[in-house]
Amino acid sequence: MQTEPHRKTKYTAFSKRLTSAAVIFTIIVGVSLAYSETAHAGLFSSMINWFNPDQASANITNSNGADSQTAGEKSESMSANVLVAAANLDPNPYSLADIAPVNGDVLVPDIATTNSASSSDSVNTQVSTYVVQSDDTLSNIALMFDISMDTIKQANHLSGNTIKPGQSLVILPVSGVLYTVVANDSLAKISKKYGINADDIMTYNGMTAASSTLAIGQQLIIPHGKPSASETSSFLSSQSQKFKVPSFEPLLDAVWNWPSYPGYFVCPVPGARLSQGLHGHNAVDLAIAKGTPIRAAASGIVTISKNNGYYGRSSNGGYGNFVMISHPNGAETLYAHMLKTAVSVGEHVSQGEVIGYIGMTGMTTGPHTHFEIRNAQNPFVDPALCQ
């Protein structure tokens, strides 16, 4: 009868120890889950060591070996090359030698290893090459590199706006002209021809006073270069003599380098009088009575249709109400000073379709249309073609 309480007390004490051990084990497991894989191994190794020192030693050795291998694999994975899109606001800060194609894309070198100047006011003077992608247009490439479309066309001898995927384009670092040195050229002559300071030409071409000697065939970047006054005057004079019509400067584009498309364009205002020869952006003025229909010179898509122009130089840039059409051959036509337009942006028009009416809106002194053809020669400098 005396052994019953003794056994009960003994079992109660054992139960308390077991419960305490279970609580401690639960706490250890919970804490271990909050640590990394390495921490898990350390905690479990400590527990194993508590119960079986020999087995724990073997387990720890195996665990450390596995952890070492895992760390090595991670290190190898992290050291692999990773292509990351460059956060670069300047589309052309690298030389061609620094640019390497990778599976059709371009791997841009680490900015820290390039020779580009770190100063925000440094001048970018590098000529680069751009490979045309499937969804590119000449206008968005020009916007991407912050240069004019004419700069890209002149540097690549493009006659129109048509480009093809895979085509390589020379990209100048600034809007201007890529000039090829000819016999008897000098910096002074080139500077005078384009009205550009010789120091600016030297800067953009990495030249110094000691290296300013030019070689025949050498190519120079002429920053912000425009067609020379002498070339413009000579061309306008030849047109005036050929067609016996008045020509007026300024002519803002080197239109003599643009392609000719005989028969592609029809007169937008049949029966109109040529009141002004080539001027502005390859434009002629065609005068006729107010309200006369203006027709599309060729089929295409309407890209601009402005109906809010009234009078004066500030009215839509002096154009007043006007329409612009983009054509399949890469040219664009513009019809200004309309009384009102008759088409909408995005609309496809056929050659000869009415797109507006003769008016006097914008900067004008009489009823006519200022008719431009961009990126192609304007045949209507010949007055006979509208009669």
Secondary structure, 3 states (H helix, E strand, C coil): CCHHHHHHHHHHHHHHHHHHHHHHHHHHHHHHHCCCHHHHHHHHHHHHHHHCHHHHHHHHHHHHHHHHHHHHHHHHHHCCCCCCCCCCCCCCCCCHHHCEEECCEEECCCHHHCCCCCCCCCCCCCCEEEECCCCCCHHHHHHHHCCCHHHHHHHCCCCCCCCCCCCEEEECCCCEEEEECCCCCCHHHHHHHHCCCHHHHHHHCCCCHHHCCCCCCCEEEEECCCCCHHHHHHHHHHHHHHHCCCCCCCECCCHHHCCCCCCCCCCCCCCCEEEEEEEECCEEEEECCCCCEEECCCCEEEEEEECCCCECCCHHHHCCEEEEEECCCCCEEEEEEEEEECCCCCCEECCCCEEEEEECCECCCCCEEEEEEECCCCHHHCHHHHC
